[in-house]
Amino acid sequence: MLTETNIADKNLRDEVRSWLSENWTQPKAAALTQHQPMWGASDELKSWLAEVVAARWAVPRWPSEWFGRDLSNAQAKIIEAEFAAVKAPGTGQDRTNLWANTLLAGGTEVLKSKLIGPLLKSEINMCLLYSEPNAGSDLAGIRTRADRQGDHYVVNGQKVWTSGAMTADYGMLIARTDWDVPKHLGISYFYCPMKQEGIDVRPLRQITNESHFNEVFITDAHIPVDNMLGNFNQGWKMLQTALAYERLIMGEGARGPRGGNKKAKDEEILIALAREAGVLDEPKLRQQIAQAIAYKKLNALNSARGKADIAQGESSSLMSLGKLAMSRILHEEARLRTEILGPASMLEGSDYPRAEDANFLTFNAYLTSIGGGTDQIQRNIIGERVLGLPKEPEVDKKIPFRDVRAS
């Protein structure tokens, strides 16, 4: 027996299928399968995303006033499934677009009107200005300061480990706005314009021989008052919302190899590697491959729980569990690739793509162990907020920040 819900779901599925049939043409699909830049989006992708946003498929869970359709999570998944069936990008950004989701949650009407549309269309490049040389794991210890002068804030300080800063138009910045209250209570959260005098970006060389991270020196940079997210001195709460989205994204997956078969699933590659090496019949190795696959499947289920919490307006601590699990998965898969290849894993260069991939993934796994909060911090969050264990002592938690000793 058909219900109103079933009829609505069928109509929605028919609508999105019809739209994709008319708009997701072969030339567009072919253009978007070409290499995309590491930071930012190609012109072809921007053009396609503009169509998706205009048709209100990009953020179907969002309110209609902000490019959404006011749909339930279950109905949004129908749209995502149809896009995935034809391998079309652009929908589901109400889960995966860190920048736009954070802005919708805490931005001023002026800033949302100015930036949400361009963010959904990937017309704006973004970066995160959180960590500092002496405030990494303890982000509440930041010393970058923002002082109000009329209709703007003047910012001074230093940030580090900032991905994509070289091309960013804005950075999501946390800065100290009150030194006379405890450390968590004197922080504010901003969208900082990056293309201005006073922002000096310097690349950092990584173990993978890349320079995706940067240190950012900020000297008398200006941020309009309307670019504050959340309330004055309530930036720590805003940061938790942003971190929940970041950990959701990192918990769902991570960057793959620079070469090799990037389209194949990790478990397929592990099995293919073992078969090529003639070791697939070894019981211990088969068990390890099966364990790696099981971890990934379990993490997908856990991520679904976390998404449900976020969809209900909560900053889910379960995202820490997903991010920690993904870190473990990446390290284990890199170890397995190395073990399967044996001595051949020491080879290097484009003539040895299997070894090149294994070595790159081994090095790059540390990105997930550190970015978005270290593995150690995730274990603290899980212990305290998921398992209910006692909090670690913080001797400086309740004293004015200007009285906190600095190293």
Secondary structure, 3 states (H helix, E strand, C coil): CCCHHHHHHHHHHHHHHHHHHHHCCHHHHHHHCCCCCCCCCCHHHHHHHHHHHHCCCCCCCCCHHHCCCCCCHHHHHHHHHHHHHCCCCCCCHHHHCHHHHHHHHHCCHHHHHHHHHHHHCCCCCEEEECCECCECCCHHHCCCEEEEECCEEEEEEEECCCCCCCCCCEEEEEEECCCCCCHHHCEEEEEEECCCCCEEEEEECCCCCCCCEEEEEEEEEEEEHHHEECCCCEHHHHHHHHHHHHHHHHHHCCCCCCCCCCCCCHHHHHHHHHHHCCCCCCHHHHHHHHHHHHHHHHHHHHHHHHHHHHHCCCCCCHHHHHHHHHHHHHHHHHHHHHHHHHHHHHCCCCCCHHHHHHHHHHHHHHHHHHCCCCHHHHHHHHHHHHCCCCCCCCCCCCCCHHHCCCC
